[in-house]
């Protein structure tokens, strides 16, 4: 086939390759510094046993249909009840399980805000949230990263020009590509001042931060009755929890609205009941992993010292450590050199990150230890000196 459509697509791919942005699927090789399996749960004996037990109990691999058309299974409902208690705790708190975190995050943006509302989101918010936005339907404002004053200014300008709906403030509690944290205390106060809804994407915090790994939102939920009704949180299951799917934790009213108006929920085949059973097990296992969380924090501190001493760079303070390179091709070359040394480090390029900020994203997991980290940063220092 060599028609005009094929040539147009080929031209796009060639342009991506020229910029160092052509993507290829590649296998796993070397020590893991790329995945989000922070607690090394994905291949754990505990989760394998949970899946085997669920199969022995007759839990099916597939749901056979959407949740509203016979796809609903007791494992889905049990998971949602347990997740609501684990991540929320208020009497009015509910949870809704989606096949992926992407689908869940996009569904929040697409479904819950109304036409008269305002959506404010951080400039570095996940692409999944952006996928649910429809600026033609609801006014949407992107604000500079972690700039609470800019968010407040946008709300005031909206009110001054006649805005009478509800502001919706969307942030990640721990940012996936920079590894820094949102100023949650200030954001909670901002939401309270303006009677706003606060949407907290806990994807990279779930399982690692907060008591029992319940997330960074926990202190703010405890300060409010009925599960802090102005806070909705997203907890993805495919990162530290080691399974897959996404859980939205929200008040009962908004859960009912999602079930009735959330298109990606209504028209998608339900998640695997087997995976729902595995996710229930993952929540129980993660709750008891305080020693592993402490071990991960020790690795974060060790990596921070190596970043400063070996590379002269400041650490992010989390398990996500970006090494900014700048040029796309340079980031790809550096990643390749590290892979040749036995470290599975990948390059992250635009549009995933802003132009001119291509980087290596080093994810710290329990698949590594201090000795391996020493080797990683020694290799990075050597390769960066060559550049």
N, C-alpha and C positions, 0 to 999 in steps of 0.2 A: 504493500500500500504506500503510495507516494502522492496523495492528493493534496489540495491546499490546506485542509485541516491538519493532516499529519505533518506537513512542512511547518505550519504555524506552531504546533506543539514542539517539534524538534528545535525550532528556533528559540523557544522559551527555555528548554533544557540546556541548550548550548550557552545561552546567556547566563544561566545559573552557574554552569561549570566555569565560565570565564571569571565569574566573581568569587569562586570558591564556595558556592552555595548549593552545589549539586549533592543531593542526599542519596545514600545507598544503605540498604539493609546489611548489617554485618553481625556476625555471631559473637558469642562471648569468648573472650580470651584474656588471661591475666587476672590480677587481683582486682576486685570490683571497687572502682571509685566513680561509678556512673549511675548505678541503680538507686532507687529510693527505698530499698529494702534495709532501712536503717538499723533495725533490730535483728536482722538476719532471720526473720520468721518465715519467709516465703518457702524455703526448703526444709523447714524444721520438722523434727519428728512429731512434735505436738500437733501441727496442722495436718500432717499426713495421717496420723491416727484419727483425728477428728473427721477427716473425709472418709476414711475406711469405716469408721463407726456409723456415719450417716448412710453410707451405701448399705451397710448391714441392716440398718433400720428401714431400708426401703425408700430412702429419699431419692427422688429422680434427678437425673442430670439436667433435664430440660423442663421448662414450665409448660410448653405447648401452646401458649397464647399470651395475650396481654393480661395484666392483673385484673382488669374489668371484665375479661371474657375467659373465665375458667383458669387463667394462669396463676391466680392467687393461691398460695400454698401456706400451710401452717408454719413452715420455716421462715417465710417472709415476715409473717405477723409476729412470730416469736422474736426474730431479730429486731424488728422495729420497736417492740415493747422494751426489750433489753437495752437497745441503743438510746432510747429516750431517757431511761433511767441513768444510764452511764454518762451520757454527754449533757443531759439537761437537769433532770431531777425534780422540776416543778410539777405539780399535779396536772397542769394544763399542757405540759410538754409532750409532743409526739415526734415521731421520726418517719421518714419515707425513704425507701431503698430504691436506688436506680442501678442500672447495669454498669454504668461508668460514672466517675466523678465529673467528666466533661459534660455528660448529659444532665447530671444533677445541677451543675453550676449554671449551664445555659438555661435550664428550665426556670431557675429562680429569677433570672433577669427578664426572661420572656413572659413570665406568668404573673408574678405577684404585684409589681408596680402598676398603677392605673394611669390612664391617659392624662389626668390632671396632676400627676406627681412629678418629681424631679429625681433623676438618678445621678449620683455623684460617684465616680470611681477613681481610685488611684491610678496614676499613669502606668504602673507596672502590674496591674491586675492581670490575672490569668486570661489567656486567649479564650478559654471556655466561657468565662463570664461575658466577654465581648461578643461571643457568638450568639448570645441570647438578646442582645440589645437591638432595638429598633428605634433609632433617633427620630424617624418620621412619625412615630406614634407617641413617644414619651421624650421629653426634653432630657438630654444626656450631657453631662459635663465631665471631662477628664481633668483632674487636678494634678499638680506636681507631686512627685513621690513624697509620701509621709508629711505633707504640708497641711496640717489641720487648719491653719489660718486661711489658706486658700479655699478649703472646703466651706468654712464658715462664711467667707466673703461671697462665694457662689450662691449659698442659700439666701443670704440677705439680699443680693441683687435680684434673685428670682422672686422673693417676696415683694420687693419694691416695685417690680414690674407686673405684679398681679398674681403671682403664684399662690395658689390656695390649697394645693394638695399636700401630700406627705413627701418629705425628702427621704431618699434611700441612699445610705452611705455604704459603699462596697470596698472592702480592703482584704488583703491577705494578712493573716496574723504573722506569718513568717514567709518572706518572699522567696520564690522558688529559684530565681536566678542570681539574686544578690545576697541571699542568706541573712538579710537584716530583718528586724522586727518592726511591726506597726506600733505606733504610740497608743496602745489600747486605752489606757486611762483617760487620755485627752479625748479620744474618739467617743468613749462612753459619755463623757461630760458634754461633748458637742451634740450628740444625739439627744441627750436629756434636755439641753437648752432649746432645741428646735423641734422637739417631739418627732424625731426622725426614727426610721428603722435602720438598724445597723446589721449589715450582712458581713459575716466574718468567715472567710475561707481558711479553714484550719488544715488544709491538705498536708502541709509539711510539718505541722505541729502535733497532729493527732498521734497518739502512742508514745510521744517523746516528752512532751511538756505538760505541766499540770499534774495534780495528784492522780496516780494510777495511769498517767498518760492521757487524761481526759481532755487536754488542750489548754491553750492559753486563755480561753474565755472563762474558765472556771471561777476565778476570783470575782468576776463581775456578775456571774449568775448567782453566786452565793449572796451577793449584796442585795438582790431583789427577790421578792416573793413571786411565786408562780412561774419560775423559770425565766425571769427577765423577758417579758413579752415583747420588748422592742428589739431583741436580739435574735437573729436567725443564723445558725452556724452550719457549715458544710464540712463533713468529715469524709475524706476519701479513704477507701479500704485497701487500695493497691500499693500503698507506700509502706509506712512502718508496720501496718497490720498484716502485710504479706499476702493479701488475698485479692479481691477486686470488687469494684462497685463504688457507689457514693451514697452517703447518708445525709439527708437534710434534717436538721433538728430544729423544730419550730412549734409555735403554739397550734393548738387543735384547729382553730379557725383556718389558718393558712394551710395546714395540711389538707383539710377538706377542700379548700380552693384548688390546691395543686392536683388533687385526684380528679376534680371535675373540669379543670381548665388547662392543666399542664399537658400540652400536645405530645411532648417527648415521653411522658409517662403513659398517657392514654393509648398512644398508637405504637408503642414498642412492645415486643415480646418481653415478658417478665424476666428478671434475672434468674439464673439457675438456682433452683431450691437447694441444690448441693452446695453452691457457693454461699448461699445464705447461711447454711449450717456451718460452713467453714468460717464465715465471718463472725458468727456467734462465738465460736471457739476462740477466734483470734482476740475478741474483746476480753474474754476471760483470761487468756494467756497474757495478753499485754498488761492487764491490770496488776498482775503479780510480778512484773519485770522491773521492779525498782533497782535491783542490782545491775541489770543490763543497761538501764537508763543512766545510772551513775557511771558505768563503764564507758558509755558513749560520750558523756560529758568530759570524762578524763581524756578521751581521744581528741575531743574538740579543743581542750586546753593545750594538749601536746601539739596539735597541728597549728594552733595559733602561735605558739612559741617558735615553731619551725618557720612559719611564714615570715615572722619578724626577723629571725636570726639568719635564715638562709636567703630569703628573697627581699627583705627590707620592706615588707608590705604589712598593712594592718589586717587583722583577722575580722571576719564577720561576726563571730561570737556564737555561731550556730554550726550545725552539721553540714551546711552548704557553704563551701569556700570558693568564691569565684577568683580566677586568675585572669585579669583583663589583659588582653593581647592587643586588640585594636583591629588590625586588618584580618579579613576573613581567611585568606590563604595562609597567613602566618599562624593563626590559631589551628587550622587543619594540620599544618606541618608539625607544629609542636605536639599536638595530640598524637599524631602518627609516631613521632619519636618516642613518646612515653609508652605507647603501646608496644613498640619494639623492645622496650626495656622490661616489659611484663606487667605494666600497670594499665588497666582498662579505664583510660581517661578520654573523654570525647569533647570535641569542639562544639560550642554553641554559637550560632551565627544569626544575624538578622534574617527574617523579621521576628524571631523569638526574643531577641534582645535589640536595643536601639542601634541604629547605624553607628559604626565606628567603635562598637564595644564588644566585638567578638571575643570569646573567652574560653578558657577551660573551666568547666563546672566540676569541682571536686566534691563528691558526695562521700561523707564519712559514714561508714557502716561498721557493724560488728564483724564483718568479714575480714577486717584488717586489725593489726595491733600496732604498738608503738614502733617496733622494729621495722615493720613494713612501711609505716609513715616516714621513718627516717630515710629509707631507701627512695621513697617517692619524691620527697623534697630535695634530696641530694641529686636525683636525676633531673628534676625540674631546674635546679640551679645550674647544672652543667649544660643542659640544652638551651636555656635562655641566654647563657653567656655566649653560645655559638651564634645566636641570631644577630 
